[in-house]
Amino acid sequence: MSDDCQEVKVVGVDKEAIGMKSGKQIWGIPFKLSSKPGQDWEQKFYDVQQRDKNVMKRKMKIVGDFITVEVSELDDLQKVLDVIRLEVTETNVLCEGDYQTKLKIRRELEALQQKQGDVTKKFKDDSDKLQF
């Protein structure tokens, strides 16, 4: 997978950074990621987020190698985590698909360049045989 769209996983929670959002009955839960996602991965994650109409959908923001999720005291944190894991997995699948497509295009381009080089060489060789 490309560096900017590498596989990411949720690996924990930063318990020390859990805190209430200013004046609301909303808490920010920072879920630790296995690595800092690249810009492509983040964009795909936000796209996945926008498509999701799940009841457990919560506001999320990626900062560094954390996804901070807004939750209320009534939320089941395990269910919130399960939804995040699904969205992270879907994002990884989208990134892998894009990577495979780019890899295929790169291989096809290399093959075409090789063929072009072969044809060019043939023309150059044939031009040596021309009689003027």
N, C-alpha and C positions, 0 to 999 in steps of 0.2 A: 504494500500500500504506500502511496506517496507520503512524504514527510508532513505536508500541510493537511492531510486528511488521514492520519493514522488511526488505528483502532484505539478507542477510549473505553474505559470501564469505570463504574462507580466502585470505589474501594473502601469508603468509610465516611465518617462524619467528624467535622472539627467541633467537638463539644464545647470548647472554650469560646468559640465565635458565635454560638447560638445566642440570639438576642431579640428583644422586642423591637418592632419597627416603630418609628416616632409617632406616639400618640394613638396608635391603633391597637386592636386586639389581634395583631398579626405578628408572627415570629419569623425570623429568617433562619433557615436551617442550611448550613453550608455542607453539601455533600462533596467529599474529596474524590477527585478523578485520578485515574492511573497516570495521566500525563496532561500537560497543558494542551488543549486542542488548538489546531491551526484555524486560520480564518475560514477556509473552505468547510471544515467540520462544523464550526460554530454556525455558519450560515445554513448548512443543511439541518442542523439541530433545530434552529429557530423555524425553518420551513416545516419540519416534522411537527413542532409544537403548534404551529398555526393550523395544521390540518386536523389535529387531534381534538375531538369533541367529547372526550371522556369526562365523566362526572368528577374524576379525581384531578382534573387539570388545575394546575396552580401556576402563578406567575413564577418564572424562573429567570435567572440571569447568570451567565457564565462570566466569572472573574478569575483570571489566572487558571489554576487547575482545580477550581471549585464550581459547582452549580449551586447557587443559593436559591432556595425555594421558599416562597411565602406560604405559611400554613397557619391555621387557627388552632386553638386548644382542643377543638372537637375532632380534628383530623386524625385519622389512623396513619401514623408515620410509616408503618410497613406498607400500606397500600400506596402511599405517595411514592415511596422508594421503588415499589414494583412498577409503577407507571414510568418513573424516570428511567429505570433499567430498560424497559421496553423501547422508550424513545431513543435512548443511547444506542441500543442494539440496532434499531431501524436506521439510525444515522450512520452507524458503521457499515451496514449493508449497502446503503446508498453510496457511501464513499468507495467501498470496494468495487461496486458496479462501475462507477465513474473511472476508477483506476484501471480496471480491466478493459474498458472501452478505449481509454487513452493508450494503453499498452498495445491493443490490437491495431489502432490507427498508426502508432509509431512503427510497428512491425511492417504494416502494409506500405508505409511511406519508405522505409528502408528497402523493401523489395522493389518498389517502383524506381527508387534511385539507382539500385543495382542494375535493373533492367535498362534504364536510361543510359547508364554508363556503358553497358554491354553494347547497346545499339550505337552509341556514339563511337565506341572503339571500332565497331564493324564498319561504319561509314568512313572513319579515318583510314582503316586498313584498305577498304575498297577504293578510296580516293588515290591511294598509292599506285593502284593498278590501272588507273585511267590513262589512256593514250591521247595525247594532244597533237 
